[in-house]
Amino acid sequence: MDISTLSIAQLKELQAKIPAEIIKRQTEDKQKVLDQMTALATSHGFSLEELLGKKGAVKKAGGKKVAAKYRHPSQPDLTWTGRGRKPVWVADWIASGKTLESLAI
């Protein structure tokens, strides 16, 4: 398709149709792969659920969300768990001679 010959209106119409077509094709491709995987598992005497688990997906690694231990005194939306690198506002607080304990929640 040579899009250089299309009018702006035709290009905009094409642009509007592209996202829906991408989603449609991705859905079709996913189903095709799932069918192939199911057939392969079946040919070896397994169900796909047996191989991947009850929900049909591999478990993701991840941990629990950690509660914040420190909060900025004048901007309560700024918090820190005390893990990892200190945020700039915490480093500035400590550099100004104040204690980390004064930020404790």
TORBATOR-112099 format. One record per residue (C-alpha): x, y, z. Coordinates in Angstrom, 1 decimal. Example, Ala and Ser with C-alpha at 12.3 -4.5 7.8 and 13.67 -1.06 7.14 Angstrom:
# TORBATOR-112099
[[12.3; -4.5; 7.8]]
[[13.7; -1.1; 7.1]]
END
This chain:
# TORBATOR-112099
[[0.0; 0.0; 0.0]]
[[1.4; 3.3; -1.0]]
[[0.2; 5.8; 1.6]]
[[1.8; 8.8; -0.1]]
[[-1.1; 8.9; -2.5]]
[[-3.8; 9.1; 0.2]]
[[-5.5; 12.3; 1.2]]
[[-5.3; 13.6; 4.8]]
[[-8.8; 12.4; 5.5]]
[[-8.0; 8.9; 4.2]]
[[-4.8; 8.9; 6.3]]
[[-6.7; 9.9; 9.5]]
[[-9.3; 7.2; 8.8]]
[[-6.6; 4.6; 8.4]]
[[-4.9; 5.9; 11.6]]
[[-8.2; 5.4; 13.5]]
[[-8.5; 1.8; 12.3]]
[[-5.0; 0.7; 13.0]]
[[-5.2; 0.3; 16.9]]
[[-8.3; -1.8; 16.6]]
[[-6.7; -4.0; 14.0]]
[[-3.6; -4.4; 16.0]]
[[-5.6; -5.5; 19.1]]
[[-7.6; -7.9; 16.9]]
[[-4.5; -9.5; 15.4]]
[[-2.8; -9.8; 18.8]]
[[-5.9; -11.6; 20.2]]
[[-6.0; -13.9; 17.2]]
[[-2.2; -14.6; 17.5]]
[[-2.5; -15.3; 21.2]]
[[-5.3; -17.7; 20.7]]
[[-3.4; -19.5; 17.9]]
[[-0.3; -19.9; 20.2]]
[[-2.5; -21.1; 23.1]]
[[-4.1; -23.7; 20.8]]
[[-0.7; -24.9; 19.7]]
[[0.6; -25.1; 23.3]]
[[-2.5; -27.0; 24.3]]
[[-2.1; -29.4; 21.4]]
[[1.6; -29.9; 22.3]]
[[0.8; -30.5; 26.0]]
[[-2.0; -33.0; 25.0]]
[[0.3; -34.9; 22.7]]
[[2.7; -35.5; 25.6]]
[[-0.2; -36.6; 27.9]]
[[-0.5; -33.4; 29.9]]
[[-3.0; -30.6; 30.2]]
[[-1.8; -27.0; 29.8]]
[[-3.1; -26.4; 33.4]]
[[-0.9; -29.2; 34.7]]
[[2.1; -27.6; 33.2]]
[[1.4; -24.0; 34.0]]
[[-0.6; -24.2; 37.2]]
[[-4.2; -23.8; 38.1]]
[[-4.6; -20.3; 36.7]]
[[-2.8; -21.1; 33.4]]
[[0.0; -18.7; 34.1]]
[[3.5; -18.8; 35.5]]
[[3.7; -17.3; 39.0]]
[[5.3; -13.9; 39.1]]
[[8.1; -13.2; 41.5]]
[[7.4; -10.4; 43.8]]
[[7.2; -9.4; 47.4]]
[[4.9; -7.7; 49.8]]
[[4.5; -4.0; 49.7]]
[[6.5; -2.4; 52.6]]
[[4.9; 0.2; 54.7]]
[[6.5; 3.7; 54.8]]
[[8.5; 4.4; 57.9]]
[[9.4; 8.1; 57.2]]
[[7.3; 11.0; 56.0]]
[[8.2; 14.5; 55.0]]
[[6.8; 17.0; 57.6]]
[[5.4; 19.5; 55.2]]
[[4.7; 17.3; 52.2]]
[[2.9; 14.2; 53.6]]
[[2.7; 12.6; 50.1]]
[[6.5; 12.1; 50.3]]
[[7.3; 8.9; 52.1]]
[[10.1; 6.4; 52.4]]
[[10.2; 2.8; 53.6]]
[[13.7; 3.1; 54.9]]
[[14.9; 0.6; 52.3]]
[[17.1; 1.3; 49.3]]
[[18.7; 4.6; 48.4]]
[[17.6; 7.6; 50.5]]
[[15.4; 10.0; 48.6]]
[[16.8; 13.4; 47.9]]
[[14.4; 15.0; 50.5]]
[[15.7; 12.6; 53.2]]
[[19.3; 13.3; 52.3]]
[[18.7; 17.1; 52.4]]
[[16.9; 16.7; 55.7]]
[[19.9; 14.9; 57.3]]
[[22.4; 17.3; 55.6]]
[[20.6; 20.2; 57.3]]
[[21.5; 18.7; 60.7]]
[[18.2; 17.2; 61.5]]
[[17.8; 13.5; 62.5]]
[[16.2; 10.7; 60.5]]
[[14.2; 9.8; 63.6]]
[[12.4; 13.1; 63.4]]
[[10.8; 11.9; 60.1]]
[[9.5; 8.7; 61.6]]
[[5.9; 7.9; 61.2]]
END
